[in-house]
Protein backbone atom coordinates (compact mmCIF):
# COMPACT_ATOMS: atom_id res chain seq x y z
CA UNK A 1 0.00 0.00 0.00
CA UNK A 2 1.16 3.51 -0.83
CA UNK A 3 0.90 5.24 2.54
CA UNK A 4 3.44 8.08 2.51
CA UNK A 5 1.65 11.36 1.64
CA UNK A 6 5.01 13.07 1.04
CA UNK A 7 6.36 10.59 -1.49
CA UNK A 8 7.40 11.98 -4.93
CA UNK A 9 4.84 9.76 -6.63
CA UNK A 10 1.98 11.15 -4.57
CA UNK A 11 3.12 14.70 -5.18
CA UNK A 12 3.37 14.07 -8.93
CA UNK A 13 -0.25 12.94 -9.02
CA UNK A 14 -1.38 15.89 -6.90
CA UNK A 15 0.33 18.35 -9.26
CA UNK A 16 -2.01 17.31 -12.07
CA UNK A 17 -4.72 19.38 -10.41
CA UNK A 18 -2.81 22.40 -11.79
CA UNK A 19 -2.69 23.35 -15.46
CA UNK A 20 1.14 23.64 -15.80
CA UNK A 21 1.61 19.99 -14.83
CA UNK A 22 -1.14 18.91 -17.23
CA UNK A 23 0.45 20.89 -20.07
CA UNK A 24 3.88 19.44 -19.34
CA UNK A 25 2.79 15.80 -19.04
CA UNK A 26 -0.29 15.52 -21.26
CA UNK A 27 -2.00 13.77 -18.36
CA UNK A 28 -5.04 14.59 -16.20
CA UNK A 29 -6.83 13.44 -13.07
CA UNK A 30 -9.98 11.38 -12.76
CA UNK A 31 -11.60 11.34 -9.35
CA UNK A 32 -14.40 9.27 -7.90
CA UNK A 33 -16.12 6.01 -8.86
CA UNK A 34 -18.31 7.51 -11.59
CA UNK A 35 -15.47 9.02 -13.63
CA UNK A 36 -13.21 6.01 -13.15
CA UNK A 37 -15.98 3.59 -14.10
CA UNK A 38 -16.81 5.52 -17.29
CA UNK A 39 -13.15 5.67 -18.30
CA UNK A 40 -12.69 1.93 -17.69
CA UNK A 41 -15.83 1.19 -19.70
CA UNK A 42 -15.34 3.50 -22.69
CA UNK A 43 -11.65 4.47 -22.87
CA UNK A 44 -9.61 2.09 -20.70
CA UNK A 45 -6.51 2.55 -22.86
CA UNK A 46 -6.20 6.12 -21.62
CA UNK A 47 -5.57 5.14 -18.00
CA UNK A 48 -1.95 5.17 -16.87
CA UNK A 49 -2.37 4.63 -13.12
CA UNK A 50 -5.32 3.72 -10.92
CA UNK A 51 -5.36 4.25 -7.15
CA UNK A 52 -8.02 3.18 -4.66
CA UNK A 53 -8.51 2.70 -0.97
CA UNK A 54 -9.27 -0.92 0.03
CA UNK A 55 -12.65 0.18 1.36
CA UNK A 56 -13.62 1.82 -1.92
CA UNK A 57 -12.66 -1.20 -3.98
CA UNK A 58 -14.77 -3.43 -1.75
CA UNK A 59 -17.71 -1.04 -2.09
CA UNK A 60 -17.50 -1.02 -5.92
CA UNK A 61 -16.74 -4.59 -7.05
CA UNK A 62 -17.81 -3.69 -10.59
CA UNK A 63 -14.87 -1.26 -10.83
CA UNK A 64 -12.53 -3.94 -9.52
CA UNK A 65 -13.83 -6.31 -12.20
CA UNK A 66 -13.33 -3.74 -14.98
CA UNK A 67 -9.81 -2.97 -13.76
CA UNK A 68 -8.87 -6.66 -13.66
CA UNK A 69 -9.57 -6.88 -17.39
CA UNK A 70 -6.87 -4.31 -18.19
CA UNK A 71 -3.39 -5.68 -18.92
CA UNK A 72 -1.50 -2.37 -18.77
CA UNK A 73 -1.98 -1.39 -15.14
CA UNK A 74 -2.95 -2.73 -11.73
CA UNK A 75 -5.00 -1.06 -9.04
CA UNK A 76 -2.65 0.30 -6.41
CA UNK A 77 -3.97 0.58 -2.87
CA UNK A 78 -3.47 3.90 -1.09
CA UNK A 79 -4.27 5.12 2.39
CA UNK A 80 -6.97 7.70 3.06
CA UNK A 81 -4.23 10.23 3.86
CA UNK A 82 -2.51 9.66 0.52
CA UNK A 83 -5.80 9.90 -1.37
CA UNK A 84 -6.54 13.22 0.35
CA UNK A 85 -3.22 14.64 -0.86
CA UNK A 86 -3.76 13.39 -4.43
CA UNK A 87 -7.32 14.63 -4.63
CA UNK A 88 -8.57 18.02 -5.78
CA UNK A 89 -11.77 17.61 -3.75
CA UNK A 90 -12.47 18.21 -0.07
CA UNK A 91 -14.06 14.79 0.37
CA UNK A 92 -12.38 12.22 -1.92
CA UNK A 93 -14.51 9.24 -2.97
CA UNK A 94 -11.96 6.49 -2.82
CA UNK A 95 -10.66 6.41 -6.42
CA UNK A 96 -8.15 8.45 -8.41
CA UNK A 97 -6.84 7.66 -11.88
CA UNK A 98 -4.17 9.31 -14.00
CA UNK A 99 -5.06 9.30 -17.70
CA UNK A 100 -3.81 10.59 -21.04
CA UNK A 101 -5.55 13.65 -22.46
CA UNK A 102 -7.40 12.84 -25.69
CA UNK A 103 -8.78 15.86 -27.59
CA UNK A 104 -10.30 15.21 -31.01
CA UNK A 105 -9.22 17.15 -34.09
CA UNK A 106 -11.71 19.45 -35.79
CA UNK A 107 -10.99 17.65 -39.05
CA UNK A 108 -12.22 14.37 -37.60
CA UNK A 109 -15.31 16.04 -36.12
CA UNK A 110 -16.45 17.59 -39.39
CA UNK A 111 -15.45 14.62 -41.54
CA UNK A 112 -17.98 12.60 -39.53
CA UNK A 113 -20.82 14.74 -41.00
CA UNK A 114 -22.27 15.93 -37.67
CA UNK A 115 -25.89 16.98 -37.36
CA UNK A 116 -25.66 18.76 -34.01
CA UNK A 117 -22.64 20.28 -32.30
CA UNK A 118 -21.93 22.87 -29.60
CA UNK A 119 -19.28 25.57 -30.10
CA UNK A 120 -18.16 27.23 -26.86
CA UNK A 121 -16.37 30.58 -27.12
CA UNK A 122 -14.47 31.65 -23.99
CA UNK A 123 -16.61 29.69 -21.54
CA UNK A 124 -14.61 30.20 -18.36
CA UNK A 125 -16.53 28.52 -15.54
CA UNK A 126 -15.52 24.85 -15.07
CA UNK A 127 -18.96 23.85 -13.82
CA UNK A 128 -20.65 25.42 -16.82
CA UNK A 129 -18.34 23.71 -19.28
CA UNK A 130 -18.76 20.32 -17.67
CA UNK A 131 -22.54 20.69 -17.51
CA UNK A 132 -22.76 21.75 -21.17
CA UNK A 133 -20.69 18.72 -22.22
CA UNK A 134 -23.03 16.52 -20.18
CA UNK A 135 -26.08 18.18 -21.77
CA UNK A 136 -24.62 17.78 -25.27
CA UNK A 137 -24.05 14.11 -24.56
CA UNK A 138 -27.59 13.71 -23.20
CA UNK A 139 -29.11 15.45 -26.23
CA UNK A 140 -27.23 13.18 -28.61
CA UNK A 141 -24.98 15.91 -29.99
CA UNK A 142 -22.14 14.73 -32.20
CA UNK A 143 -19.35 16.89 -30.77
CA UNK A 144 -18.30 19.88 -28.67
CA UNK A 145 -15.66 22.39 -29.78
CA UNK A 146 -13.91 24.78 -27.39
CA UNK A 147 -12.57 28.02 -28.84
CA UNK A 148 -10.76 31.10 -27.58
CA UNK A 149 -9.72 31.21 -23.94
CA UNK A 150 -12.20 28.65 -22.71
CA UNK A 151 -11.37 26.89 -19.46
CA UNK A 152 -9.07 23.87 -19.73
CA UNK A 153 -11.10 20.79 -20.65
CA UNK A 154 -9.01 18.71 -18.24
CA UNK A 155 -9.47 20.97 -15.23
CA UNK A 156 -10.56 18.60 -12.41
CA UNK A 157 -13.77 20.58 -11.84
CA UNK A 158 -14.67 20.29 -15.53
CA UNK A 159 -13.96 16.55 -15.53
CA UNK A 160 -16.13 16.01 -12.45
CA UNK A 161 -18.97 18.12 -13.86
CA UNK A 162 -19.17 16.00 -17.01
CA UNK A 163 -19.94 12.92 -14.83
CA UNK A 164 -18.33 10.70 -17.45
CA UNK A 165 -19.71 12.37 -20.59
CA UNK A 166 -16.14 13.46 -21.34
CA UNK A 167 -15.61 9.90 -22.61
CA UNK A 168 -18.78 9.68 -24.70
CA UNK A 169 -18.43 12.27 -27.48
CA UNK A 170 -15.64 13.96 -29.44
CA UNK A 171 -14.35 17.24 -27.99
CA UNK A 172 -11.90 19.57 -29.76
CA UNK A 173 -9.90 22.27 -27.97
CA UNK A 174 -7.82 25.32 -28.83
CA UNK A 175 -9.69 26.27 -32.00
CA UNK A 176 -10.19 29.79 -33.39
CA UNK A 177 -13.84 30.80 -33.72
CA UNK A 178 -13.78 32.11 -37.34
CA UNK A 179 -12.08 28.91 -38.48
CA UNK A 180 -14.61 26.73 -36.68
CA UNK A 181 -17.56 28.56 -38.17
CA UNK A 182 -16.05 28.39 -41.66
CA UNK A 183 -15.61 24.63 -41.30
CA UNK A 184 -19.13 24.26 -39.92
CA UNK A 185 -20.57 26.03 -42.95
CA UNK A 186 -18.53 23.87 -45.33
CA UNK A 187 -19.90 20.81 -43.54
CA UNK A 188 -23.46 22.00 -44.20
CA UNK A 189 -24.25 23.17 -40.67
CA UNK A 190 -26.27 26.27 -39.90
CA UNK A 191 -24.67 28.25 -37.08
CA UNK A 192 -27.11 29.60 -34.47
CA UNK A 193 -25.75 31.95 -31.82
CA UNK A 194 -27.44 31.92 -28.42
CA UNK A 195 -27.74 35.62 -27.62
CA UNK A 196 -30.16 37.84 -25.71
CA UNK A 197 -30.51 40.10 -28.78
CA UNK A 198 -31.74 37.27 -30.96
CA UNK A 199 -35.20 36.14 -32.00
CA UNK A 200 -37.19 33.83 -29.74
CA UNK A 201 -36.33 30.15 -29.66
CA UNK A 202 -40.07 29.48 -29.83
CA UNK A 203 -40.27 31.37 -33.12
CA UNK A 204 -37.37 29.35 -34.49
CA UNK A 205 -39.16 26.16 -33.47
CA UNK A 206 -42.42 27.19 -35.14
CA UNK A 207 -40.59 28.24 -38.31
CA UNK A 208 -38.89 24.86 -38.53
CA UNK A 209 -35.42 26.38 -38.34
CA UNK A 210 -34.13 23.77 -35.89
CA UNK A 211 -34.63 20.73 -38.11
CA UNK A 212 -31.54 21.16 -40.25
CA UNK A 213 -27.98 20.29 -39.14
CA UNK A 214 -27.02 22.90 -36.56
CA UNK A 215 -23.98 24.22 -34.73
CA UNK A 216 -25.02 26.11 -31.62
CA UNK A 217 -22.62 28.89 -30.62
CA UNK A 218 -22.45 29.87 -26.93
CA UNK A 219 -20.41 32.79 -25.60
CA UNK A 220 -18.81 33.83 -22.35
CA UNK A 221 -20.94 33.70 -19.18
CA UNK A 222 -20.48 37.39 -18.32
CA UNK A 223 -20.51 39.22 -21.66
CA UNK A 224 -21.66 36.71 -24.25
CA UNK A 225 -20.49 37.10 -27.84
CA UNK A 226 -18.82 40.29 -29.06
CA UNK A 227 -20.17 42.55 -31.80
CA UNK A 228 -17.46 41.10 -34.07
CA UNK A 229 -18.31 37.48 -33.29
CA UNK A 230 -22.09 37.60 -33.47
CA UNK A 231 -22.31 38.34 -37.23
CA UNK A 232 -20.30 35.19 -37.94
CA UNK A 233 -23.41 33.17 -37.09
CA UNK A 234 -26.32 32.69 -39.49
CA UNK A 235 -28.85 33.81 -36.88
CA UNK A 236 -29.09 34.79 -33.23
CA UNK A 237 -31.59 33.00 -30.99
CA UNK A 238 -32.62 33.81 -27.43
CA UNK A 239 -34.25 31.55 -24.85
CA UNK A 240 -37.26 33.55 -23.63
CA UNK A 241 -37.71 34.15 -19.91
CA UNK A 242 -41.36 34.06 -18.91
CA UNK A 243 -40.88 34.56 -15.19
CA UNK A 244 -39.09 37.22 -13.17
CA UNK A 245 -35.54 35.86 -13.41
CA UNK A 246 -32.97 38.49 -14.34
CA UNK A 247 -31.13 36.07 -16.60
CA UNK A 248 -30.54 32.39 -17.32
CA UNK A 249 -27.43 30.40 -16.46
CA UNK A 250 -25.35 29.62 -19.55
CA UNK A 251 -25.39 25.87 -19.02
CA UNK A 252 -29.17 25.89 -18.57
CA UNK A 253 -29.70 27.93 -21.73
CA UNK A 254 -27.33 25.68 -23.67
CA UNK A 255 -29.21 22.60 -22.48
CA UNK A 256 -32.52 24.05 -23.68
CA UNK A 257 -31.09 24.98 -27.11
CA UNK A 258 -29.43 21.63 -27.68
CA UNK A 259 -32.54 19.70 -26.68
CA UNK A 260 -34.78 21.86 -28.88
CA UNK A 261 -32.61 20.94 -31.85
CA UNK A 262 -32.52 17.30 -30.79
CA UNK A 263 -36.33 17.20 -30.56
CA UNK A 264 -36.76 18.92 -33.93
CA UNK A 265 -34.26 16.73 -35.76
CA UNK A 266 -35.67 13.50 -34.37
CA UNK A 267 -39.28 14.42 -35.03
CA UNK A 268 -38.39 15.11 -38.68
CA UNK A 269 -36.97 11.62 -39.25
Secondary structure as UniProt FT lines:
FT   TURN            5..6
FT   HELIX           8..15
FT   TURN            16..17
FT   HELIX           19..25
FT   STRAND          27..31
FT   HELIX           32..42
FT   HELIX           44..46
FT   STRAND          47..52
FT   HELIX           54..59
FT   HELIX           61..68
FT   STRAND          75..78
FT   HELIX           80..86
FT   STRAND          95..100
FT   HELIX           106..111
FT   STRAND          116..121
FT   HELIX           126..138
FT   TURN            139..140
FT   STRAND          143..147
FT   TURN            148..149
FT   TURN            153..154
FT   HELIX           156..162
FT   TURN            163..164
FT   HELIX           165..167
FT   STRAND          170..175
FT   HELIX           177..186
FT   TURN            187..188
FT   STRAND          190..200
FT   HELIX           201..206
FT   TURN            207..210
FT   STRAND          214..218
FT   TURN            221..223
FT   HELIX           227..230
FT   TURN            231..232
FT   STRAND          235..238
FT   HELIX           250..267
//
